[in-house]
Amino acid sequence: MSLYYSESLIRTISNVCAEKKSSYQTESDSKIIQDPLADASPEVQEIIERVLQAERDKLYMKIPRNINDDILKIIKEVVQ
């Protein structure tokens, strides 16, 4: 025994269950994203670069550990 659903019922269910696209801008301008980094002081830029590198170094790990300690160490080194 097979079930048959009418086209209108299928269309209605699809419309009700379908995800709506967001109304905000989905394509970001890289200049807007980079502005805070470019305008930051050299110390802040160094912290950001070193934190990103520390995170990249831990990406291969199954369970990355001590990233918070690494970030704290980086901040202390740059500030002093």
Number of C-alpha atoms within 10 A of each C-alpha: 3 4 4 6 8 7 9 9 10 11 11 11 11 11 11 10 9 9 8 8 7 7 6 6 7 8 6 8 9 8 9 9 10 10 10 11 13 11 10 12 10 11 12 15 15 15 18 17 12 17 20 12 12 15 15 11 11 14 11 9 9 7 8 11 10 10 13 10 10 15 18 12 13 17 18 11 10 12 10 5
